Each structure stands twice: as C-alpha cells, then as structure tokens.
Amino acid sequence: MNKKTNESIKQAVDLLIDNDTDVNTILKEGGLLKELTKRLIEKALQSEMNNHLGYDKYSRADNDNARNGITSKKLISEHGAVEIEVPRDRHNTFEPAILPKRQKRFDGFDDKVLSLYAKGMSISDIKIQLQELYSVEISEGLISQITDDVIDEVKAWQSRPLEEIYPIVFFDCLVVKVRQDKRIINKAVYVALGIDLFGKKDILGLWISENEGAKFWLGNFTEMENRGLKDILIACSDNLTGMSEAIEAVYPKTEHQLCIVHQIRNSLKYVSYKDRKQLSSDLKPIYTAVTEEQAHLALVSFEEKWNKQYPQIAKSWYNNYPKC
C-alpha cells in the first residue's frame, strides 16, 4: 500500500475511534444508511407505479397511460438530505403513498431500514416494517406487492459482490426497535463495517439473530467469502461469542483484535467532560505504541497520572490490552 492509501485508512480508523463516534453514527454520517434509505424508497415507489399502471416496467400495457421518466425530490432525513428519483406517468395521475406530494421529511425510520436489510427477518416481519413506513392506510394487495419487490431488492443487496481484500473490518452490534406480534421489541442487528484499500467505508453485511455463537459467525464469514471476500487483514470486534473460532476457520491468516475502539470508549464512559480531552490524549501512546515494551511504559505513565481519579481505567487496560 502506498502512503496515500495508508493515510486514507488511518483517517477512516481515526473517525471510528473518535470519542463521540460509534458505528451507528458512521452508518448515518458516512452516507451508508442514506444509500440504503434511497434504495428502499425508490424500490417501493417503483412497486407503487406498477400497481398504479397495472403492469410491470418493460411489460406491454393494455391502457394508454405509461411511465414518463422521473422527477427528483429531496427528502430531509435524520442523516441528511436524500435525493429520491420519483417515477412519473404520462397522465400525471400517480400519487405515491410512501411520499405524498408535499412531504419533505422522512424521520424516525433508521431502525426499520437497518432491520429490513438485515438477514434473519421473516417475510411477515418485513411486511410489518414496510406497513409502518407508510403514514396512510394502503390496500393488502399493494403492501403484498411492495413486500415482494422489496424482498427482491434486499436479497440483491445482501448477495452483492464484495472487494477481495479489506484491510480492516469492524464488527459491532446495534440494538434496533422493531414491531413484532403487535409489540415494539428490541432486536440485535450485527454489523460488518469494512474499510477498503482506499479508506472507503462499506457495510459488508447486516444480520439479525437471537443467538450469537461460533455457528452464527461461521455462517456469516462463509457468506462473505462466497461473495468474493478473500482476505481481512485485521478484524476488530468486541468480545462477541464465537467470533475468534469462526475467523480462524474461514480466514486463518486474519489478525483478530478485541476492538481498541470499544476499549477506548469504555475507558471514557465515566470520565468527566473537563478531563476527557487530556485523558484521551494520554491514552493514545498506549494503543499507538510500536512495541509491547513501549505500550507498557505508556500504561505505567498513564496509571501514575490518572489512577487516583479513575482507578478502573488502568486496570481495564492491564487486563485487556494483551488481547487488543
């Protein structure tokens, strides 16, 4: 890798270990969730247009109305502006239910978008999530058609080819709220967030599961391998059950680090605001040390300075740093 590539990767990693940044924030501010939102809404719009005209795109029409290009509409969502391509018809009678004409905001749907693109959702679960995206009542026939079309889109995204190499892949768990059996419940969505050779961030996979473990992670790594991912240089995760065994089975040369990101965030969790900047600066020599000896000396220095105020931090680093 050249110097420019190394710097791009370094900047991406620095963003991920910023004091106030987590994977959920990266998904939003990095444009990754915005991309999924755009794909989902546009697929629903296409499905609505098919229903409005009575035939699918590229099929022969039995009436004189037809598709007539697209118009661009800017939506304001929780993660910024999203440009949506809205299909038009020749008679100008198409009024989409998911995006009423004067609606400009699309808020409160991040959890639904994430859950819809995650593997592990049943067809009935997907249908319920889609119904909640609509602010108006729509027919059973239309929601069934939209569900079928969205499932095709989601499957295409889930099976898309990956790069052959990702220098760093972060694995994390997000808790999202979804409706199930007429109740709002919390579900765990496991995320693989890759950084490619140019420092570009990409969601490699999203999975919903009641139980994590070696079998669960082995299936996920095998899936990514089948999609073209040949090598991960460094896999960073919290202490997720079964992760190490699964990596060893599919990517035996990958270095698995208990995520330094989580270690830093856990260290700063109970630090007062006035101390955060200086304490963060004093932690950096520990995790950027070139040798184990340098890291140990930096940790001793940190302990001498901060142990009286925050004794749990140095103790945590002594316990966990050999695994990072």
MOLINKA-V504597 format. One record per helix or strand of 2 or more residues. SS is the DSSP state (H for helix, E for strand). FROM is the first residue (numbers start at 1). TO is the last residue. If there is no record, write none. Layout:
ss = [SS,SS]
from = [FROM,FROM]
to = [TO,TO]
This chain:
ss = [H,H,H,E,E,E,H,H,H,E,E,E,H,E,H,E,H,H,H,H]
from = [3,23,32,67,80,105,110,123,140,165,183,201,214,231,243,255,260,273,292,311]
to = [16,29,53,77,89,106,117,133,158,180,195,208,226,237,250,258,268,287,306,323]
